[in-house]
Amino acid sequence: MPRNADDTRRKLQQSALDLFTENGYERTTATDIAAAAGVTERTFFRHFADKRDVLFTPRTEFEKPFLDAVDAAPNNDPRSLIEAAAVAGAASFAGKQRAWSRARQLLLDSQARLRERELTKLADLSTSLTTAFIGRGVDPGTAAIAAEIATTAFRLAHGKWTELDDDRSVIDVQYQVLADLDRTLTRPTH
């Protein structure tokens, strides 16, 4: 049995992903997940609202590194804020197992309800970043665009990182995506 709440949560998440992969998402129940993790069903529901929830970090916990980085950014220009948010988001995945993220992504890709939940999570992040950018003095229209760019840059980097078979860190991949963004948005000089 796991020793503390974080260990319990991680054990439930790993057990769920293992069972979803082995038995299929639809055929796996919260009871199955709890049993595989060595805890009661009641303990499962203390941590998660339902079996879908086990694959997602709570909103405030997920968004915290992005928003903290925006608050701490030394510059208020939108490009600096985009980088601060995206890199901090990527850093929150540093040290996490790429294999787990890859298996999770395959599961999300196979289930429309899970993809919808992921997209909702990212839309919520963009909304929160828009508010944070406005709080840093960026005009609302530009803040909304910058927030969407930061969210997309993070999503693309995380997705690319899960697919890689080399030893690049998620942070390295995030910086590469940001460099690609800069090249894409730079007008050629003639």
ABEGO torsion letter per residue (X at the ends): XBABAAAAAAAAAAAAAAAAAAAEAAABBAAAAAAAAGBBAAAAAAABABAAAAABBBAAAAAAAAAAAAAABABABAAAAAAAAAAAAAAAABGBBAAAAAAAAAAAAABAAAAAAAAAAAAAAAAAAAAAAAAAGBBAAAAAAAAAAAAAAAAAAAAAAAABABABBAAAAAAAAAAAAAAAABBBBX
